Amino acid sequence: MWIKKEAKKIDTSNIEHKKEIQILEMDELYTYIKKSNKIRIWTAVDRNEFRFAAFEVGDGSGRALKKILNNISHCFIKTICSDANFAYSKFIPKSIQHFATKSETCLVESYNSVLRYYLAKLQRKTKCYSKSSEMLRLSVSLLVHKFNSRPR
C-alpha cells in the first residue's frame, strides 16, 4: 500500500521540534477501528510554532499520553494546556505548569479538526474507518509530516 511505503520514508517515531516549548496544547480525538473498537489519537501542538509537536494512537488509559510525554521529554516545556481528562493530571510532571481548561485548547482543537477534514476515516458519522491501528497511525503520521512541512 502506498501509505506504508510513504510513511517509511519519514521518521514516524518523533516529530522535529525545538528544545524549548513555551506552551504545549494537548487533546485527544476518538475514532474507530473496524467500526466498533473505539480508539483515541492523542495530539500535542506547539502554540508558538503552530505545528504538531507529537501524536500517538492509543486507548483511554493514558499509555499513549505517557508515550508522547516521553517522546518530547528532551524539550523544556513551560506550560501544558489540556482539557480535564484524568490522564493529563496523572501523567504530566508536577514540574510543568498545567492548565486543565477547554478555553486554552483552541489551537489543538483546530488541528484535530484538520485531521478530521483531511482523513475521511476520522470524520464523524461516515462509512470510512480504519481496519488497523497501525494504518491509522501511518495515515496520521503522513498528514502531520505534510502539515508541519508547509511554508508559514
Secondary structure, 3 states (H helix, E strand, C coil): CHHHHHHHCCCCCCCCCCCEEEEEEEEEEEEEECCCEEEEEEEEEECCCCEEEEEEEECCCCHHHHHHHHHCCCCEEEEEEECCCHHHHHHCCCCCEEEECHHHCHHHHHHHHHHHHHCHHHCCCCCCCECCHHHHHHHHHHHHHHHHHCCC
